[in-house]
Amino acid sequence: HLIEAGESRKTFLDLRSRMSGFNPGMDERGIVGLALHPDFRANGRFYVAYSAPLRAVAPSDWNHTMRLSEFRVRVDSPTVIPGSERVVLEIDQPGWNHNSGRLAFGPDGFLYWSTGDGSAPNDIGKGHVAQGNAQYRFTLLGKMLRLDVDSRSPYGIPSDNPYADGVEGYPEIYAFGLRNPWGFSFDRGGNHDLILPDVGQD
């Protein structure tokens, strides 16, 4: 859960009751991403990516479901509005690791969400297609996603996403071929390039 900084150290957001379990010692699940809406001061909206229990429609032997949700705070107080969670998108995960899940709004105002390939060495294993999830454009695993969270509910597709028409890949995909992106950011100057480090196999 997220603890507000400062002398009072009050809990800002507690999602423990909505999250999957954890392995003792090492785990890559949890609250993995958070981003404030560009107009946060006015609308109080922010977005969290976290590891939720496996949803009913997922394969029964998979591990958990990554959930992207919108929350809202009161504009006159930094407290989360109870019951304000709105689930934006869920992605089922075959393993407990390679989740990535980082979030950021780009200079274009769209929400970017990085996803890992779903665990297992060399992109091979349970829940992986023959060519690897990262290279397969009809899974959201191993991708950088780009969503318009303002145009419609739960989200819209930016018209210039590479596969916006859904013919050659899922329309949410902005980039593919990723193993486990370890954070990303946008250059504050120049062309505002997206800079993303990925974790290699070895």
Accessible surface in RSA format (square Angstrom, percent):
REM  Atomic radii and reference values for relative SASA: ProtOr
REM  Chains: A
REM  Algorithm: Lee & Richards
REM  Probe-radius: 1.40
REM  Slices: 20
REM RES _ NUM      All-atoms   Total-Side   Main-Chain    Non-polar    All polar
REM                ABS   REL    ABS   REL    ABS   REL    ABS   REL    ABS   REL
RES HIS A   1    81.90  44.8  41.32  28.7  40.58 103.8  26.50  27.3  55.40  64.5
RES LEU A   2    48.75  27.1  46.92  33.6   1.82   4.6  48.75  34.2   0.00   0.0
RES ILE A   3    72.68  41.4  44.21  32.9  28.47  68.6  44.47  32.0  28.21  76.5
RES GLU A   4    53.79  30.9  47.80  36.2   5.99  14.3  23.66  45.8  30.14  24.6
RES ALA A   5    88.47  81.3  68.21 105.3  20.26  46.1  71.62 100.9  16.85  44.6
RES GLY A   6    49.60  61.2   0.00   N/A  49.60  61.2  37.34 102.5  12.26  27.5
RES GLU A   7   187.93 107.9 148.80 112.6  39.13  93.2  71.83 138.9 116.11  94.8
RES SER A   8    74.55  63.0  42.25  56.4  32.31  74.4  42.48  90.5  32.07  44.9
RES ARG A   9   156.44  65.7 139.30  71.0  17.14  40.8  45.51  62.2 110.93  67.2
RES LYS A  10   115.25  56.2 109.43  67.1   5.82  13.9  68.56  61.7  46.69  49.7
RES THR A  11    73.29  52.1  44.98  45.6  28.31  67.5  23.66  31.8  49.63  75.0
RES PHE A  12    49.10  24.6  36.53  22.6  12.57  32.7  39.60  24.0   9.51  27.2
RES LEU A  13    10.74   6.0   8.33   6.0   2.41   6.1  10.74   7.5   0.00   0.0
RES ASP A  14    59.70  41.8  40.97  40.8  18.73  44.3  20.12  47.4  39.57  39.5
RES LEU A  15     0.08   0.0   0.07   0.0   0.02   0.0   0.07   0.0   0.02   0.0
RES ARG A  16   146.63  61.6 129.94  66.2  16.69  39.7  57.81  79.0  88.81  53.8
RES SER A  17   111.05  93.8  67.36  89.9  43.69 100.6  59.51 126.7  51.53  72.2
RES ARG A  18    88.23  37.0  81.43  41.5   6.80  16.2  29.13  39.8  59.10  35.8
RES MET A  19    22.14  11.5   7.41   4.9  14.73  35.1   5.17   4.4  16.97  22.5
RES SER A  20    11.29   9.5   4.46   6.0   6.83  15.7   7.81  16.6   3.48   4.9
RES GLY A  21    51.44  63.4   0.00   N/A  51.44  63.4  38.75 106.3  12.69  28.4
RES PHE A  22   108.93  54.5  77.50  48.0  31.43  81.8  77.90  47.2  31.03  88.8
RES ASN A  23    54.21  37.4  44.76  43.2   9.45  22.8  12.30  29.6  41.91  40.5
RES PRO A  24   133.16  97.0 104.14  94.9  29.02 105.5 116.13  95.9  17.03 105.9
RES GLY A  25    90.85 112.0   0.00   N/A  90.85 112.0  43.79 120.2  47.05 105.4
RES MET A  26   125.65  65.1 115.92  76.7   9.74  23.2  87.95  74.8  37.70  50.0
RES ASP A  27    38.94  27.3   8.74   8.7  30.20  71.4   8.74  20.6  30.20  30.1
RES GLU A  28    56.52  32.4  44.07  33.3  12.45  29.6  30.65  59.3  25.87  21.1
RES ARG A  29    30.19  12.7  15.12   7.7  15.07  35.9   0.00   0.0  30.19  18.3
RES GLY A  30     9.44  11.6   0.00   N/A   9.44  11.6   9.44  25.9   0.00   0.0
RES ILE A  31    46.55  26.5  15.72  11.7  30.83  74.3  15.72  11.3  30.83  83.7
RES VAL A  32    23.81  15.7  11.85  10.7  11.97  28.8  18.31  15.9   5.50  14.9
RES GLY A  33     8.83  10.9   0.00   N/A   8.83  10.9   8.22  22.5   0.62   1.4
RES LEU A  34    70.96  39.5  47.44  33.9  23.52  59.1  47.44  33.3  23.52  63.3
RES ALA A  35     9.59   8.8   4.40   6.8   5.19  11.8   9.59  13.5   0.00   0.0
RES LEU A  36    92.85  51.7  79.28  56.7  13.57  34.1  79.28  55.7  13.57  36.5
RES HIS A  37    14.93   8.2  12.02   8.4   2.91   7.4  12.02  12.4   2.91   3.4
RES PRO A  38    88.25  64.3  42.84  39.1  45.42 165.1  55.51  45.8  32.75 203.5
RES ASP A  39    75.22  52.7  72.75  72.4   2.47   5.8  18.96  44.6  56.27  56.1
RES PHE A  40    50.28  25.2  48.50  30.0   1.79   4.6  48.50  29.4   1.79   5.1
RES ARG A  41   226.99  95.3 200.98 102.5  26.01  61.9  78.92 107.9 148.07  89.7
RES ALA A  42    67.63  62.2  41.23  63.6  26.40  60.1  49.39  69.6  18.24  48.3
RES ASN A  43    41.59  28.7  25.25  24.4  16.35  39.4  27.32  65.7  14.28  13.8
RES GLY A  44     0.78   1.0   0.00   N/A   0.78   1.0   0.78   2.1   0.00   0.0
RES ARG A  45    44.56  18.7  44.56  22.7   0.00   0.0  13.41  18.3  31.15  18.9
RES PHE A  46     0.31   0.2   0.31   0.2   0.00   0.0   0.31   0.2   0.00   0.0
RES TYR A  47     0.00   0.0   0.00   0.0   0.00   0.0   0.00   0.0   0.00   0.0
RES VAL A  48     0.00   0.0   0.00   0.0   0.00   0.0   0.00   0.0   0.00   0.0
RES ALA A  49     0.00   0.0   0.00   0.0   0.00   0.0   0.00   0.0   0.00   0.0
RES TYR A  50     0.00   0.0   0.00   0.0   0.00   0.0   0.00   0.0   0.00   0.0
RES SER A  51     0.00   0.0   0.00   0.0   0.00   0.0   0.00   0.0   0.00   0.0
RES ALA A  52     0.00   0.0   0.00   0.0   0.00   0.0   0.00   0.0   0.00   0.0
RES PRO A  53    69.40  50.6  63.86  58.2   5.54  20.2  66.56  55.0   2.84  17.6
RES LEU A  54    51.98  28.9  26.40  18.9  25.57  64.3  26.40  18.5  25.57  68.8
RES ARG A  55    85.82  36.0  75.00  38.2  10.82  25.8  28.34  38.7  57.48  34.8
RES ALA A  56   108.44  99.7  65.23 100.7  43.20  98.3  77.58 109.2  30.86  81.7
RES VAL A  57   121.37  79.9  86.31  78.1  35.06  84.5  94.35  82.0  27.02  73.3
RES ALA A  58    10.74   9.9   0.00   0.0  10.74  24.4   0.64   0.9  10.09  26.7
RES PRO A  59    61.62  44.9  48.92  44.6  12.70  46.2  61.11  50.5   0.52   3.2
RES SER A  60   112.29  94.9  79.87 106.6  32.42  74.7  50.84 108.3  61.45  86.1
RES ASP A  61    87.90  61.6  73.16  72.8  14.74  34.9  44.18 104.0  43.72  43.6
RES TRP A  62    55.36  22.2  43.60  21.1  11.76  27.6  36.82  19.6  18.54  30.1
RES ASN A  63    54.18  37.4  34.15  33.0  20.03  48.2   6.43  15.5  47.76  46.2
RES HIS A  64     0.00   0.0   0.00   0.0   0.00   0.0   0.00   0.0   0.00   0.0
RES THR A  65     0.11   0.1   0.11   0.1   0.00   0.0   0.11   0.2   0.00   0.0
RES MET A  66     2.29   1.2   2.29   1.5   0.00   0.0   2.29   2.0   0.00   0.0
RES ARG A  67    44.34  18.6  44.34  22.6   0.00   0.0   0.65   0.9  43.69  26.5
RES LEU A  68     0.00   0.0   0.00   0.0   0.00   0.0   0.00   0.0   0.00   0.0
RES SER A  69     0.00   0.0   0.00   0.0   0.00   0.0   0.00   0.0   0.00   0.0
RES GLU A  70    12.37   7.1  12.37   9.4   0.00   0.0   0.00   0.0  12.37  10.1
RES PHE A  71     3.37   1.7   3.37   2.1   0.00   0.0   3.37   2.0   0.00   0.0
RES ARG A  72    98.72  41.5  98.72  50.3   0.00   0.0  18.20  24.9  80.53  48.8
RES VAL A  73     9.55   6.3   6.72   6.1   2.83   6.8   6.72   5.8   2.83   7.7
RES ARG A  74   104.81  44.0  98.97  50.5   5.83  13.9  32.49  44.4  72.31  43.8
RES VAL A  75   109.11  71.8  72.92  66.0  36.19  87.2  77.41  67.3  31.70  86.0
RES ASP A  76   127.47  89.3  87.91  87.5  39.56  93.5  46.22 108.8  81.25  81.0
RES SER A  77    39.20  33.1  34.74  46.4   4.46  10.3  23.18  49.4  16.02  22.4
RES PRO A  78    85.59  62.4  77.68  70.8   7.91  28.7  82.92  68.5   2.67  16.6
RES THR A  79    53.30  37.9  50.91  51.6   2.39   5.7  51.13  68.7   2.17   3.3
RES VAL A  80    26.27  17.3  15.06  13.6  11.21  27.0  15.06  13.1  11.21  30.4
RES ILE A  81    47.45  27.0  46.73  34.8   0.72   1.7  46.73  33.7   0.72   1.9
RES PRO A  82   105.83  77.1  79.48  72.4  26.36  95.8  89.84  74.2  15.99  99.4
RES GLY A  83    77.52  95.6   0.00   N/A  77.52  95.6  39.53 108.5  37.99  85.1
RES SER A  84    10.31   8.7   0.04   0.1  10.26  23.6   4.20   8.9   6.11   8.6
RES GLU A  85    43.95  25.2  19.01  14.4  24.93  59.4  10.10  19.5  33.85  27.6
RES ARG A  86    65.78  27.6  61.55  31.4   4.23  10.1  56.41  77.1   9.37   5.7
RES VAL A  87    66.99  44.1  49.68  45.0  17.31  41.7  49.68  43.2  17.31  47.0
RES VAL A  88     5.43   3.6   0.00   0.0   5.43  13.1   0.10   0.1   5.33  14.5
RES LEU A  89    24.66  13.7  20.65  14.8   4.01  10.1  24.66  17.3   0.00   0.0
RES GLU A  90    36.62  21.0  26.07  19.7  10.54  25.1   2.25   4.4  34.37  28.1
RES ILE A  91    11.21   6.4   8.27   6.2   2.94   7.1  11.21   8.1   0.00   0.0
RES ASP A  92    20.92  14.7  15.47  15.4   5.45  12.9   3.60   8.5  17.32  17.3
RES GLN A  93     0.98   0.5   0.98   0.7   0.00   0.0   0.00   0.0   0.98   0.7
RES PRO A  94     2.86   2.1   0.60   0.5   2.26   8.2   0.72   0.6   2.13  13.3
RES GLY A  95    11.42  14.1   0.00   N/A  11.42  14.1  11.42  31.3   0.00   0.0
RES TRP A  96    75.85  30.4  75.85  36.7   0.00   0.0  50.34  26.8  25.52  41.4
RES ASN A  97    30.45  21.0  30.45  29.4   0.00   0.0   0.00   0.0  30.45  29.4
RES HIS A  98    12.10   6.6  12.10   8.4   0.00   0.0   2.08   2.1  10.02  11.7
RES ASN A  99     2.26   1.6   0.85   0.8   1.41   3.4   0.85   2.0   1.41   1.4
RES SER A 100     6.82   5.8   0.00   0.0   6.82  15.7   2.51   5.3   4.30   6.0
RES GLY A 101     0.35   0.4   0.00   N/A   0.35   0.4   0.35   1.0   0.00   0.0
RES ARG A 102    57.83  24.3  57.62  29.4   0.20   0.5  21.33  29.2  36.50  22.1
RES LEU A 103    15.95   8.9   0.00   0.0  15.95  40.1   0.00   0.0  15.95  42.9
RES ALA A 104    22.51  20.7  19.78  30.5   2.73   6.2  22.51  31.7   0.00   0.0
RES PHE A 105    32.58  16.3   9.78   6.1  22.80  59.3   9.78   5.9  22.80  65.3
RES GLY A 106     7.55   9.3   0.00   N/A   7.55   9.3   0.58   1.6   6.97  15.6
RES PRO A 107    85.91  62.6  38.31  34.9  47.60 173.0  53.23  44.0  32.68 203.1
RES ASP A 108    62.09  43.5  29.82  29.7  32.27  76.3  37.21  87.6  24.87  24.8
RES GLY A 109    29.31  36.1   0.00   N/A  29.31  36.1  23.08  63.3   6.23  13.9
RES PHE A 110    43.20  21.6  43.19  26.8   0.01   0.0  43.20  26.2   0.00   0.0
RES LEU A 111     0.00   0.0   0.00   0.0   0.00   0.0   0.00   0.0   0.00   0.0
RES TYR A 112     7.38   3.4   7.38   4.2   0.00   0.0   0.36   0.3   7.03   8.7
RES TRP A 113     1.10   0.4   1.10   0.5   0.00   0.0   0.95   0.5   0.15   0.2
RES SER A 114     0.00   0.0   0.00   0.0   0.00   0.0   0.00   0.0   0.00   0.0
RES THR A 115     2.32   1.6   2.32   2.4   0.00   0.0   2.32   3.1   0.00   0.0
RES GLY A 116     0.00   0.0   0.00   N/A   0.00   0.0   0.00   0.0   0.00   0.0
RES ASP A 117     1.22   0.9   1.22   1.2   0.00   0.0   0.00   0.0   1.22   1.2
RES GLY A 118     0.00   0.0   0.00   N/A   0.00   0.0   0.00   0.0   0.00   0.0
RES SER A 119    12.60  10.6  12.60  16.8   0.00   0.0   3.77   8.0   8.83  12.4
RES ALA A 120    24.16  22.2  11.04  17.0  13.12  29.8  20.59  29.0   3.57   9.5
RES PRO A 121    85.40  62.2  81.44  74.2   3.95  14.4  82.49  68.1   2.90  18.1
RES ASN A 122    95.48  65.8  74.25  71.8  21.23  51.1  23.04  55.5  72.44  70.0
RES ASP A 123    21.68  15.2  20.22  20.1   1.46   3.4  17.39  40.9   4.29   4.3
RES ILE A 124   125.13  71.2 117.06  87.2   8.07  19.4 118.46  85.3   6.66  18.1
RES GLY A 125    35.92  44.3   0.00   N/A  35.92  44.3  26.39  72.4   9.53  21.3
RES LYS A 126   112.30  54.8  89.51  54.9  22.79  54.3  66.07  59.5  46.23  49.2
RES GLY A 127    25.35  31.3   0.00   N/A  25.35  31.3  10.52  28.9  14.83  33.2
RES HIS A 128    27.33  14.9   1.12   0.8  26.22  67.1   2.11   2.2  25.22  29.3
RES VAL A 129    58.98  38.8  47.98  43.4  11.00  26.5  54.70  47.5   4.28  11.6
RES ALA A 130   117.97 108.5  69.09 106.6  48.88 111.2  82.50 116.2  35.48  94.0
RES GLN A 131   111.73  62.5  84.94  62.1  26.79  63.8  38.69  82.4  73.04  55.4
RES GLY A 132     4.97   6.1   0.00   N/A   4.97   6.1   4.67  12.8   0.30   0.7
RES ASN A 133     2.35   1.6   2.35   2.3   0.00   0.0   0.00   0.0   2.35   2.3
RES ALA A 134     9.95   9.1   9.95  15.4   0.00   0.0   9.95  14.0   0.00   0.0
RES GLN A 135    94.96  53.1  89.28  65.2   5.69  13.5  33.31  70.9  61.65  46.8
RES TYR A 136    70.74  33.0  70.74  40.2   0.00   0.0  33.66  25.3  37.07  45.7
RES ARG A 137    76.70  32.2  73.58  37.5   3.11   7.4   4.85   6.6  71.85  43.5
RES PHE A 138    76.19  38.1  66.65  41.3   9.55  24.8  66.65  40.4   9.55  27.3
RES THR A 139    24.40  17.4  21.05  21.3   3.35   8.0  13.50  18.1  10.90  16.5
RES LEU A 140    21.35  11.9  18.30  13.1   3.05   7.7  18.30  12.8   3.05   8.2
RES LEU A 141     5.20   2.9   5.20   3.7   0.00   0.0   5.20   3.7   0.00   0.0
RES GLY A 142     0.00   0.0   0.00   N/A   0.00   0.0   0.00   0.0   0.00   0.0
RES LYS A 143     0.00   0.0   0.00   0.0   0.00   0.0   0.00   0.0   0.00   0.0
RES MET A 144     0.80   0.4   0.80   0.5   0.00   0.0   0.80   0.7   0.00   0.0
RES LEU A 145     0.00   0.0   0.00   0.0   0.00   0.0   0.00   0.0   0.00   0.0
RES ARG A 146    13.72   5.8  13.72   7.0   0.00   0.0   0.00   0.0  13.72   8.3
RES LEU A 147     0.00   0.0   0.00   0.0   0.00   0.0   0.00   0.0   0.00   0.0
RES ASP A 148    25.63  18.0  25.44  25.3   0.20   0.5   0.37   0.9  25.27  25.2
RES VAL A 149     6.21   4.1   0.09   0.1   6.12  14.7   0.09   0.1   6.12  16.6
RES ASP A 150    81.78  57.3  48.46  48.2  33.33  78.8  31.79  74.8  49.99  49.9
RES SER A 151    69.62  58.8  31.13  41.5  38.49  88.7  37.98  80.9  31.64  44.3
RES ARG A 152   168.04  70.6 150.47  76.7  17.57  41.8  51.44  70.3 116.59  70.7
RES SER A 153    90.15  76.2  59.31  79.2  30.84  71.0  41.61  88.6  48.54  68.0
RES PRO A 154    62.34  45.4  62.34  56.8   0.00   0.0  62.34  51.5   0.00   0.0
RES TYR A 155    32.49  15.2  23.29  13.2   9.20  23.9  11.59   8.7  20.90  25.8
RES GLY A 156     2.74   3.4   0.00   N/A   2.74   3.4   2.74   7.5   0.00   0.0
RES ILE A 157    56.37  32.1  31.11  23.2  25.25  60.9  31.11  22.4  25.25  68.5
RES PRO A 158     4.27   3.1   0.13   0.1   4.14  15.0   4.27   3.5   0.00   0.0
RES SER A 159   109.96  92.9  80.38 107.3  29.58  68.1  52.56 111.9  57.40  80.4
RES ASP A 160   100.30  70.3  76.39  76.0  23.92  56.6  43.67 102.8  56.63  56.5
RES ASN A 161     5.87   4.0   0.00   0.0   5.87  14.1   0.00   0.0   5.87   5.7
RES PRO A 162    76.14  55.5  37.31  34.0  38.83 141.2  49.40  40.8  26.74 166.2
RES TYR A 163    32.72  15.3  32.01  18.2   0.70   1.8  15.46  11.6  17.26  21.3
RES ALA A 164    34.58  31.8  15.93  24.6  18.65  42.4  16.15  22.7  18.43  48.8
RES ASP A 165   114.16  80.0  77.38  77.0  36.78  87.0  46.77 110.1  67.40  67.2
RES GLY A 166    27.94  34.5   0.00   N/A  27.94  34.5  10.42  28.6  17.52  39.2
RES VAL A 167   109.11  71.8  87.34  79.1  21.77  52.5  93.17  81.0  15.94  43.2
RES GLU A 168   105.93  60.8 100.26  75.9   5.67  13.5  31.65  61.2  74.28  60.6
RES GLY A 169     0.00   0.0   0.00   N/A   0.00   0.0   0.00   0.0   0.00   0.0
RES TYR A 170    86.01  40.2  85.94  48.9   0.07   0.2  46.99  35.3  39.02  48.1
RES PRO A 171    32.76  23.9  32.76  29.9   0.00   0.0  32.76  27.0   0.00   0.0
RES GLU A 172    20.73  11.9  20.73  15.7   0.00   0.0   0.00   0.0  20.73  16.9
RES ILE A 173     0.00   0.0   0.00   0.0   0.00   0.0   0.00   0.0   0.00   0.0
RES TYR A 174    77.69  36.3  67.86  38.6   9.83  25.6  25.71  19.3  51.97  64.1
RES ALA A 175    39.40  36.2  34.16  52.7   5.25  11.9  39.40  55.5   0.00   0.0
RES PHE A 176    72.37  36.2  50.82  31.5  21.55  56.1  50.82  30.8  21.55  61.7
RES GLY A 177    31.49  38.8   0.00   N/A  31.49  38.8   5.01  13.7  26.48  59.3
RES LEU A 178    24.71  13.8  24.51  17.5   0.20   0.5  24.71  17.4   0.00   0.0
RES ARG A 179    44.02  18.5  42.50  21.7   1.52   3.6  25.54  34.9  18.49  11.2
RES ASN A 180    12.02   8.3  12.02  11.6   0.00   0.0   0.00   0.0  12.02  11.6
RES PRO A 181     0.09   0.1   0.00   0.0   0.09   0.3   0.00   0.0   0.09   0.6
RES TRP A 182   157.57  63.2 153.04  74.1   4.52  10.6 123.29  65.7  34.27  55.6
RES GLY A 183    19.74  24.3   0.00   N/A  19.74  24.3  19.51  53.5   0.23   0.5
RES PHE A 184    27.61  13.8   0.62   0.4  26.99  70.2   4.67   2.8  22.94  65.6
RES SER A 185    66.05  55.8  63.07  84.2   2.98   6.9  37.05  78.9  29.00  40.6
RES PHE A 186    33.36  16.7  21.49  13.3  11.87  30.9  22.10  13.4  11.26  32.2
RES ASP A 187    60.22  42.2  52.73  52.5   7.49  17.7   9.69  22.8  50.52  50.4
RES ARG A 188   230.94  97.0 204.26 104.1  26.68  63.5  80.33 109.8 150.61  91.3
RES GLY A 189    34.22  42.2   0.00   N/A  34.22  42.2  31.90  87.6   2.32   5.2
RES GLY A 190    78.23  96.5   0.00   N/A  78.23  96.5  41.47 113.8  36.76  82.3
RES ASN A 191   130.26  89.8 102.68  99.2  27.58  66.4  20.73  49.9 109.53 105.9
RES HIS A 192    78.94  43.1  72.02  50.1   6.92  17.7  42.25  43.5  36.68  42.7
RES ASP A 193    76.92  53.9  72.07  71.7   4.85  11.5  21.14  49.7  55.78  55.6
RES LEU A 194    54.69  30.5  25.68  18.4  29.00  72.9  25.68  18.0  29.00  78.0
RES ILE A 195   105.81  60.2 101.55  75.7   4.26  10.3 104.74  75.4   1.06   2.9
RES LEU A 196    46.33  25.8  17.96  12.8  28.37  71.3  18.44  12.9  27.89  75.1
RES PRO A 197    70.91  51.7  61.59  56.1   9.32  33.9  70.62  58.3   0.29   1.8
RES ASP A 198    59.95  42.0  29.42  29.3  30.52  72.2  19.78  46.6  40.16  40.1
RES VAL A 199    57.40  37.8  52.39  47.4   5.01  12.1  57.03  49.5   0.38   1.0
RES GLY A 200    52.57  64.8   0.00   N/A  52.57  64.8  37.67 103.4  14.90  33.4
RES GLN A 201    69.33  38.8  48.00  35.1  21.34  50.8  29.00  61.7  40.33  30.6
RES ASP A 202   179.42 125.7  99.82  99.4  79.60 188.2  69.91 164.5 109.50 109.2
END  Absolute sums over single chains surface
CHAIN  1 A    10331.9       7497.4       2834.5       5628.0       4703.9
END  Absolute sums over all chains
TOTAL         10331.9       7497.4       2834.5       5628.0       4703.9
